[in-house]
Amino acid sequence: MITVESAELWSQLKELLDKNIHGVSAAVAYVSDDSLVKFRKGDILVVNASDAAIAGGQTSAKILQEAYTSGVELYSCDSLHAKAIVFDHHAYIGSANISKNSQKALNELGLITDQPMVLSGVSQFIEEIKVLSVLIDECFIERILSIPVKDKTSNNIKGEKINIGKHSSWIISTHNASYPGEIKKVEDDGKSIFVPENAERYWFYIKKSHNKNFFDVAKIGDSVVIIERDHSSDNPQYVYRHLKIKKITMDGELKSYHFIRPDIYKVTWDNFKNMAERSGVKRLGTGRNTFRQVSDNQSLILFELWDH
């Protein structure tokens, strides 16, 4: 499971914390509020509790005192800028400090996953950053409690909530006949996309009648595995790995989907059929207009098999 959260980030983190049985390990640069995320006995927290961070109100000495009294293992690292938390079976990596400002005013973004390699990587990072940190003990707490905190002037920033839709992955095979709409609009949109070396622009269009599900659901950022055939043949030849939809051109009842297509991610049709079978994708369509939505798990396995 991999999700990218923004508007629901804090509710998701609170839910994971509430369900957590074993200790939480976290490295979060600044902690100044614990109304939603409160650390408990047995947890590990690495923060930036430098004099500057305390004086600026970025990290709260009072919050750290409460955490220390509760039995949280605390460390301070002046160079810490990461924001990462490891729960029992999930890891979070994102932009958000644990503060009211992050919760109420800023547009934050975070990835939450149960992928073992991510949990391992974040756990290793926290263990390594602990080595570079100072243990926060009673004397440390007493000292930072005595540091005057500057009044923080409100900047009146209020970010709008950003709702991130569920990622979708597709396997498609299309055949573009003459474009029946305003071709210049589509071409102009395509030209606005930067193309690196060894890649090319690619686009296709569909009508809603071709495939209502893809027409209604597919969005910028979704992954599309594209089956390509020679114009003179009905037989598929090559398949491109997980191209991201870069732009969508709306033209009446038509939608055009723009991609960057690098040859490095191209495999033969026979190789792709083998990978698809191993990833659990059955009954591959070979028609000229085929749209197949695949599960997150199938998409991930297919993606990883591509390089092996």
Disulfide bonds with the S-S distance in Angstrom:
none
